[in-house]
Amino acid sequence: MVYVFLANGFEEVEALVQVDMLRRCELDVKTVGIGGQVIRGSHGITVACDIEPEEMSYKGLQAIVLPGGMPGTLNLEQSEDVQNMVRHCASEGILIGAICAAPSILGHMGLLQNKKAVCFPGFEEELTGAQVLDVPVVRDGNIITSKGAGTAFQFSFALAEAICSPAQAEHLKAGVQWQG
């Protein structure tokens, strides 16, 4: 199971590319509505989420994904459900993906200490304790971070590689005609 958290003001590309690409890998991916079943993105796209937080389970959890966007990132960070799930994943070594502004959530929680990470330019100071790199995507242990909407496909390929395999990530790239 992979949970992609959506809160009002989320960046649509950073969330929906992940859902689409990971479902192409035949993973069980659920969008989780933080603040309701229907969530509105930062560019006015409304998404009916698969589940709400009370329907989540730790059983079979493979990864969580935190999209960026404003005020989506702030809304995710204010959610106790998101905080609890991030803490659970961190303590169990379960994959955590965060893109754009969302790595700031991990920084504020102290999860980026001595880890390599990236974020949307301007949020570097929020990645407390991290070695901030200037690359599209970086994985350090069970955390994958990415810069923003323009790196959404690279982020999805890194998630697919980590959850499934490098071969599955290459198959995914071929299937969508990735030219990067």
Solvent accessible surface area in square Angstrom, and as a share of the most:
residue,aa,sasa,rsa
1,M,45,0.20
2,V,0,0.00
3,Y,5,0.02
4,V,0,0.00
5,F,0,0.00
6,L,0,0.00
7,A,0,0.00
8,N,68,0.35
9,G,7,0.06
10,F,1,0.00
11,E,20,0.09
12,E,7,0.03
13,V,67,0.38
14,E,1,0.01
15,A,0,0.00
16,L,61,0.30
17,V,21,0.12
18,Q,0,0.00
19,V,12,0.07
20,D,59,0.30
21,M,7,0.03
22,L,0,0.00
23,R,108,0.39
24,R,131,0.48
25,C,12,0.07
26,E,161,0.72
27,L,25,0.13
28,D,73,0.38
29,V,4,0.02
30,K,62,0.26
31,T,7,0.04
32,V,0,0.00
33,G,0,0.00
34,I,18,0.09
35,G,75,0.72
36,G,22,0.21
37,Q,73,0.32
38,V,88,0.50
39,I,1,0.00
40,R,142,0.52
41,G,6,0.05
42,S,44,0.29
43,H,131,0.59
44,G,30,0.29
45,I,89,0.45
46,T,73,0.43
47,V,22,0.13
48,A,75,0.58
49,C,3,0.02
50,D,64,0.33
51,I,20,0.10
52,E,47,0.21
53,P,19,0.12
54,E,140,0.63
55,E,103,0.46
56,M,35,0.16
57,S,54,0.35
58,Y,110,0.42
59,K,180,0.76
60,G,55,0.53
61,L,16,0.08
62,Q,76,0.34
63,A,0,0.00
64,I,0,0.00
65,V,0,0.00
66,L,0,0.00
67,P,0,0.00
68,G,0,0.00
69,G,10,0.09
70,M,81,0.36
71,P,70,0.44
72,G,1,0.01
73,T,1,0.00
74,L,86,0.43
75,N,47,0.24
76,L,1,0.01
77,E,37,0.17
78,Q,141,0.62
79,S,14,0.09
80,E,136,0.61
81,D,62,0.32
82,V,0,0.00
83,Q,30,0.13
84,N,68,0.35
85,M,3,0.01
86,V,0,0.00
87,R,125,0.46
88,H,44,0.20
89,C,0,0.00
90,A,34,0.27
91,S,89,0.58
92,E,110,0.49
93,G,50,0.48
94,I,28,0.14
95,L,14,0.07
96,I,0,0.00
97,G,0,0.00
98,A,0,0.00
99,I,0,0.00
100,C,15,0.09
101,A,1,0.01
102,A,0,0.00
103,P,0,0.00
104,S,4,0.03
105,I,0,0.00
106,L,0,0.00
107,G,1,0.01
108,H,94,0.42
109,M,43,0.19
110,G,36,0.35
111,L,39,0.20
112,L,0,0.00
113,Q,91,0.40
114,N,142,0.73
115,K,46,0.19
116,K,90,0.38
117,A,0,0.00
118,V,0,0.00
119,C,2,0.01
120,F,98,0.41
121,P,80,0.51
122,G,68,0.65
123,F,48,0.20
124,E,69,0.31
125,E,160,0.72
126,E,64,0.29
127,L,4,0.02
128,T,68,0.40
129,G,39,0.38
130,A,21,0.16
131,Q,102,0.45
132,V,58,0.33
133,L,47,0.23
134,D,122,0.63
135,V,59,0.34
136,P,57,0.36
137,V,32,0.18
138,V,17,0.10
139,R,131,0.48
140,D,37,0.19
141,G,49,0.47
142,N,29,0.15
143,I,5,0.03
144,I,0,0.00
145,T,0,0.00
146,S,0,0.00
147,K,46,0.20
148,G,6,0.05
149,A,42,0.33
150,G,79,0.76
151,T,19,0.11
152,A,1,0.01
153,F,74,0.31
154,Q,62,0.27
155,F,0,0.00
156,S,0,0.00
157,F,9,0.04
158,A,25,0.19
159,L,0,0.00
160,A,0,0.00
161,E,85,0.38
162,A,29,0.23
163,I,29,0.15
164,C,49,0.29
165,S,39,0.25
166,P,85,0.53
167,A,75,0.59
168,Q,46,0.20
169,A,2,0.02
170,E,100,0.45
171,H,129,0.57
172,L,7,0.04
173,K,56,0.24
174,A,63,0.49
175,G,58,0.56
176,V,37,0.21
177,Q,126,0.56
178,W,81,0.28
179,Q,156,0.69
180,G,88,0.84
